Amino acid sequence: MSVLIETSIGSLVIDLYPDERPNCSKNFLKLCKIKYYNFSLFHSIQRNLSAQTGDPSGTGKGGISIFGKCYGEQANYFEAETKPRIKHRKMGALSMVNNGSNMHGSQFFVTLAPDLDYLDGVHTVFGEVAEDKDNVLEKLNEAYCDEDHRPYRDIRILHTIILDDPFDDPEGLAALIPDRSPEPTKEQLETVRIGIDEELDEHKGKTAEQIQEMNENKEAKANAQILQMIGDIPDADIKPPDNILFVCKLNPITTDEDLEIIFSRFGKIESCEIIRDDKSGESLQYAFIEFEKAEDCESAYFKMDNVLIDDRRIHVDFSQSVSKLRKKDFLDSEGRVKLKIKDTARKDNKYDYVFSDEEKDDSKSKKQRKRSRSRSRSHERNRKERYYRDTRRDRRDRYDRNDHHHHHHRDRNHRRSRSRDRNDRRDKRDKYDSHNRYETYRERRNDRKTERRR
């Protein structure tokens, strides 16, 4: 027996194992018959592992069996079929999800890799993918998912068609079979993240000029964020004021007063400043004129462009600089940039965490244990410091004693060596003197012999 499953990314043909898994096969076929799986989300896709679906709520915590639909709440789940044992050897094996008590409801998954033996004995294989001409398994395996394994773009079961059904309908099933495919419920529509038919190409249907304008706006926003990070502007969303004119191509001899008189006929001027060199004080030939009203600024813009002033034709434009903005708009009393929280409203209340008194007591006990551990570590650290300090002091004292003993012996040896040197010098001197006396004696004796011969 077979079932055709149409998904948002292609179609699959499923072959079931009615002889080995009669309850699982019957449950799956009858749920397909009452269109229970229509608009079901593939809520968990793990690469090279599995793609799980079959929960109409899209959370992975719902879904009941066909027996619960027909016989009541006590039959929401049925016992897993473990014999004969069928392993997850093939890519595309169809297996019922174990709810933790060896019970099954409506959820099932398709394996996305072969030889997943660690799933054997936990989940019940009851079929396999027989045809996949649209490469649905490959597309599921390549789906881009978040940290909870849910695809960012919805992948859903759109329709199920039973090709062969050998089982008889259980009592009460006829009343559950719809005349046509049912529309998605409100709860199912709330689970939509990126819709099936939602177009992600933001450039589709737009002209080249519109695309260029979009790219320029993105680039300008990125540049503004960079300027904010380096501190050139106080806020990335800041815009230049619309009551300040930028005037350029001025004559160097034109003064602030002359320019203010000329432009004052359009309205009251708050300030008029010609930008000058910091060192020389010479005009840089451009200026900023701030009007009290934006209407006066706009009027001056239309009438003063290309006007001759001091033999120079000036150019007038709206200012694109934010340096003329008053600091009080962005700085606090201490001169720091004001930081504002744009939105403090809570988006929804779906994930409010409620802690019981026991959990609070546990947190207090954890803090106390942590404090005691820190005190014990501090005590151990102080003990080690005292030990090392005493060891260094003992070692220093021992070195001083040895050094004193060494100096004592060195001085004694030095004195002995000096005494030996002195004795050696005296012996040499005596020996030399005795030799000289002997030579003198010989000379005298020879002199006497010579005189006698004469």
C-alpha positions in Angstrom: 0.0 0.0 0.0 1.2 3.5 -0.8 0.5 7.2 -0.1 1.4 10.2 -2.2 2.5 13.2 0.0 2.5 16.6 -1.7 4.8 19.1 0.1 5.7 22.7 -0.6 9.0 21.6 -2.1 7.8 18.5 -4.1 6.1 15.2 -3.9 7.0 11.9 -2.3 5.5 8.4 -2.7 5.6 6.3 0.5 5.4 2.5 0.7 4.2 1.2 4.0 4.9 -2.2 5.8 1.4 -3.4 6.6 2.4 -6.9 7.5 5.3 -6.0 9.8 3.7 -2.8 11.2 -0.1 -3.1 10.9 -1.1 -0.6 13.6 1.4 2.1 12.5 0.4 1.6 8.9 -3.3 1.7 9.7 -2.9 4.8 11.9 -0.9 6.6 9.1 -3.3 5.7 6.4 -6.5 6.7 8.2 -5.0 10.0 9.4 -4.1 10.7 5.7 -7.7 9.8 4.8 -9.2 12.4 7.1 -6.7 15.0 5.9 -5.2 15.3 9.4 -1.7 16.0 8.0 -2.7 18.9 5.7 -0.7 22.1 6.3 1.5 20.2 8.9 4.9 21.9 9.3 8.2 20.1 9.2 9.0 21.6 12.5 12.4 19.9 13.1 15.0 19.3 10.4 18.4 18.1 11.4 21.0 17.7 8.6 22.0 14.2 7.8 19.6 12.9 10.5 15.8 13.4 10.2 12.9 15.7 9.1 10.1 15.5 11.6 6.4 16.4 11.0 2.9 15.2 11.7 2.0 17.7 14.5 -0.8 20.1 13.3 0.1 22.6 16.0 3.7 22.9 14.5 5.3 22.8 18.0 6.4 19.2 18.2 4.3 18.6 21.3 0.9 17.8 19.8 -0.8 15.3 17.6 -2.9 12.2 18.4 -3.5 8.9 16.7 -6.6 7.9 14.6 -7.7 5.7 17.5 -8.0 8.8 19.7 -10.0 10.5 17.0 -12.4 7.6 16.8 -12.6 6.2 20.3 -11.8 9.1 22.6 -9.1 10.6 24.6 -8.0 7.3 26.3 -6.9 6.1 22.9 -4.8 9.1 21.9 -1.7 7.0 21.8 -1.0 3.4 20.9 1.8 1.0 21.9 4.9 0.8 19.8 5.4 -2.3 17.6 8.9 -3.7 18.2 8.7 -7.0 16.4 10.0 -7.9 13.9 12.9 -5.5 14.3 13.4 -3.1 11.4 16.5 -1.0 11.3 17.0 2.6 10.0 19.4 1.4 7.2 18.1 3.4 4.3 17.9 7.1 3.6 14.2 7.9 3.4 13.0 5.5 6.0 9.6 6.5 7.5 9.5 6.1 11.3 7.0 6.9 14.1 8.2 9.3 16.8 8.4 7.7 20.3 6.8 10.0 22.8 9.1 8.7 25.6 6.9 5.8 26.9 7.1 3.6 23.8 3.8 5.1 22.6 2.9 6.6 19.3 0.5 9.4 18.2 0.6 11.1 14.8 4.1 12.5 14.5 6.6 10.7 12.2 10.0 11.5 10.6 11.9 10.7 7.4 15.6 9.8 7.8 18.0 12.0 5.8 21.0 9.6 5.9 21.6 5.9 5.8 22.8 3.6 8.7 21.3 5.6 11.6 21.6 2.6 13.9 21.3 4.6 17.1 17.6 5.2 16.3 17.0 1.4 16.2 14.9 0.2 19.1 13.8 3.7 20.0 11.5 4.7 17.0 9.4 2.4 14.9 10.1 2.1 11.2 6.9 1.5 9.3 7.6 2.5 5.7 10.1 4.1 3.2 10.2 6.6 0.4 9.6 4.7 -2.8 9.8 7.7 -5.3 11.4 11.1 -5.0 11.5 12.6 -8.4 11.5 16.2 -7.0 14.6 15.6 -4.7 12.5 16.4 -1.7 14.9 14.6 0.7 17.9 16.5 -0.6 16.0 19.8 -0.3 15.0 18.9 3.3 18.6 18.1 4.1 19.8 21.5 2.8 17.1 23.6 4.5 18.4 26.6 6.4 17.3 26.2 10.0 17.6 28.1 13.3 19.2 26.8 16.5 16.0 24.8 17.3 16.2 23.1 13.9 13.1 24.8 12.6 13.4 26.0 9.0 13.3 29.7 8.5 11.1 29.2 5.4 8.1 27.0 6.1 8.1 23.5 4.5 4.7 21.9 4.9 2.6 19.0 3.8 0.0 20.4 1.5 -2.0 17.3 0.6 -2.1 13.5 1.0 -3.5 11.0 -1.5 -4.0 7.3 -0.6 -3.0 5.1 -3.5 -3.8 1.7 -1.8 -5.5 1.0 1.6 -6.1 -2.7 2.6 -7.4 -1.8 6.1 -11.1 -1.4 7.0 -12.2 1.9 8.4 -12.6 2.0 12.2 -16.0 2.8 13.7 -16.8 6.5 13.5 -14.2 7.3 10.8 -16.8 8.1 8.1 -17.9 11.2 10.1 -14.4 12.5 10.2 -13.7 12.4 6.4 -14.1 15.9 4.9 -15.8 16.6 1.6 -12.8 18.6 0.5 -9.4 19.5 1.8 -9.8 21.7 4.9 -8.5 25.2 5.2 -5.6 25.9 7.6 -6.8 26.7 11.1 -6.0 30.0 12.9 -3.5 28.2 15.1 -1.7 26.8 12.1 -1.6 30.2 10.4 0.0 31.7 13.5 3.0 29.3 13.1 3.9 30.7 9.7 7.4 32.3 9.6 8.1 32.8 5.9 5.2 31.7 3.9 5.2 29.1 1.2 4.3 31.6 -1.6 6.1 34.6 0.0 8.6 36.2 -2.4 12.0 36.7 -0.9 13.5 38.6 -3.9 13.0 42.2 -3.0 14.2 43.4 -6.4 11.5 41.5 -8.3 9.1 43.7 -10.3 11.1 46.9 -9.7 12.9 49.1 -12.3 16.6 49.6 -12.4 16.2 53.1 -11.0 14.2 51.8 -8.0 16.8 49.1 -7.4 19.6 51.7 -7.5 17.7 53.9 -5.1 17.2 51.0 -2.7 20.9 50.2 -2.8 21.9 53.8 -2.2 19.6 54.0 0.8 21.1 50.8 2.3 24.6 52.2 1.7 23.7 55.5 3.3 22.2 53.8 6.3 25.4 51.6 6.7 27.6 54.7 6.4 25.5 56.5 9.1 25.9 53.6 11.4 29.7 53.7 10.9 29.8 57.4 11.6 27.8 56.8 14.8 30.2 54.1 16.0 33.3 56.4 15.4 31.6 59.3 17.2 31.1 61.7 14.2 27.4 61.9 14.6 25.3 61.3 17.8 22.7 59.0 16.1 22.5 57.0 12.9 19.0 58.2 12.3 19.8 61.8 12.5 18.8 64.0 9.6 20.1 67.5 8.6 17.8 70.3 9.6 15.6 71.8 6.9 16.0 75.4 7.9 19.8 75.7 7.1 21.1 76.7 3.7 24.6 75.9 2.4 26.1 78.7 0.3 29.3 78.2 -1.7 31.4 79.9 -4.5 31.6 83.1 -2.4 34.0 85.9 -3.1 36.8 85.9 -0.4 36.0 89.6 0.4 32.3 88.8 1.2 31.7 89.2 5.0 29.2 87.6 7.3 27.3 90.9 7.7 27.0 91.4 3.9 25.6 87.9 3.4 23.2 88.2 6.3 21.8 91.5 4.9 21.3 90.0 1.5 19.4 86.9 2.8 17.5 88.6 5.5 14.8 89.7 3.1 13.4 86.2 3.0 12.9 86.0 6.8 14.5 86.2 10.2 18.0 84.7 10.3 19.2 82.9 13.4 22.8 82.8 12.4 25.0 83.4 9.3 28.6 82.1 9.4 31.2 82.1 6.7 33.7 79.3 7.3 37.3 80.5 7.7 40.7 78.9 8.0 41.7 78.3 11.6 45.3 79.7 11.2 45.1 82.4 8.6 41.5 83.5 9.2 40.9 83.7 5.4 37.5 82.8 4.0 37.1 79.3 2.6 34.3 80.7 0.3 31.3 78.8 1.7 28.9 79.6 4.5 25.9 78.2 6.5 22.7 80.4 7.0 20.2 79.3 9.5 16.6 80.7 9.2 14.0 80.7 11.9 11.4 79.1 9.6 11.9 76.3 7.1 9.5 78.1 4.7 11.9 81.1 4.5 14.8 78.8 3.9 13.0 77.1 1.0 12.1 80.5 -0.5 15.7 81.6 -0.4 16.8 78.3 -2.0 14.6 78.9 -5.0 15.5 82.5 -5.5 19.1 82.9 -4.6 20.8 80.1 -6.5 23.2 81.5 -9.2 22.8 85.0 -7.9 25.7 87.5 -8.4 27.3 88.7 -5.1 30.6 90.6 -5.2 31.2 89.6 -8.8 30.8 85.9 -8.0 27.8 83.7 -8.9 27.0 81.7 -5.8 25.5 78.3 -5.5 22.8 77.6 -2.9 21.6 74.2 -1.6 20.0 72.7 1.5 22.6 71.8 4.1 23.6 68.2 4.5 25.7 68.7 7.5 24.6 67.9 11.1 27.3 69.9 12.8 25.1 73.0 13.0 22.5 71.2 15.1 22.2 72.5 18.6 24.1 70.4 21.1 21.2 70.6 23.6 19.2 68.4 21.3 21.6 65.5 21.7 23.7 66.2 24.8 22.8 66.0 28.5 23.9 68.5 31.2 27.3 66.8 31.5 28.0 67.0 27.8 27.4 63.3 27.0 25.3 62.0 24.1 21.7 61.2 25.2 20.9 57.6 24.9 17.2 56.7 24.4 15.5 53.3 24.5 13.4 53.3 21.4 10.9 50.6 22.4 10.4 49.2 25.9 7.1 47.5 25.2 7.0 43.7 25.4 6.3 42.0 22.1 4.1 39.3 23.6 3.6 37.3 26.7 4.2 33.8 25.3 7.4 33.1 27.1 6.9 34.6 30.6 8.9 32.5 33.1 7.2 31.8 36.4 9.5 30.7 39.3 8.0 28.8 42.2 9.0 29.4 45.8 11.1 26.2 45.8 13.1 27.5 42.8 13.7 30.8 44.6 14.9 28.9 47.7 17.2 26.8 45.4 18.6 30.0 43.9 19.3 31.4 47.4 21.0 28.2 48.5 23.1 28.3 45.4 24.2 31.8 46.2 25.1 30.9 49.7 27.1 27.9 48.5 28.8 30.0 46.0 29.6 32.6 48.7 31.0 29.9 51.1 33.1 28.5 48.3 34.6 32.0 47.5 35.4 32.4 51.3 37.1 29.0 51.4 39.1 29.9 48.3 40.1 33.2 49.8 41.2 31.5 53.0 43.3 28.9 51.0 44.9 31.7 49.0 45.8 33.7 52.1 47.3 30.5 53.7 49.5 29.9 50.7 50.6 33.5 50.6 51.7 33.3 54.3 53.5 30.0 53.6 55.4 31.5 50.7 56.2 34.6 52.6 57.7 32.7 55.5 59.6 30.4 53.2 61.2 33.4 51.4 62.1 35.0 54.8 63.8 31.8 56.0 65.7 31.4 52.8 66.9 35.0 53.0 68.1 34.6 56.6 69.9 31.4 55.7 71.6 33.1 52.8 72.7 36.0 55.0 74.3 33.6 57.5 76.1 31.7 54.8 77.3 34.9 53.3 78.7 36.1 56.6 80.5 32.8 57.1 81.9 33.0 53.6 83.2 36.5 54.2 84.8 35.5 57.5 86.8 32.7 55.8 87.7 34.8 52.9 89.2 37.5 55.2 91.2 34.9 57.1 92.6 33.4 54.0 93.4 36.9 52.7 95.4 37.7 55.8 97.3 34.4 55.5 98.2 35.0 51.9 99.4 38.5 52.8 101.6 37.1 55.5 103.1 34.5 53.1 103.8 37.1 50.6 105.6 39.2 53.1 107.8 36.3 54.3 108.6 35.5 50.7 109.7 39.0 50.0 111.9 39.1 53.1 113.6 35.8 52.2 114.3 37.0 48.7 115.8 40.2 50.0 118.0 38.4 52.5 119.2 36.0 49.8 120.0 38.9 47.5 121.9 40.7 50.3 123.9 37.6 51.1 124.8 37.2 47.4 126.0 40.8 47.1 128.1 40.4 50.2 129.7 37.4 48.7 130.5 39.1 45.4 132.0 42.1 47.3 134.2 39.7 49.3 135.5 38.0 46.1 136.4 41.3 44.4 138.3 42.4 47.4 140.2 39.2 47.6 141.2 39.4 43.9 142.4 42.9 44.4 144.7 41.8 47.2 146.2 39.0 45.1 146.8 41.4 42.3 148.7 43.9 44.6 150.9 41.1 45.9 151.9 40.0 42.5 153.1 43.5 41.8 
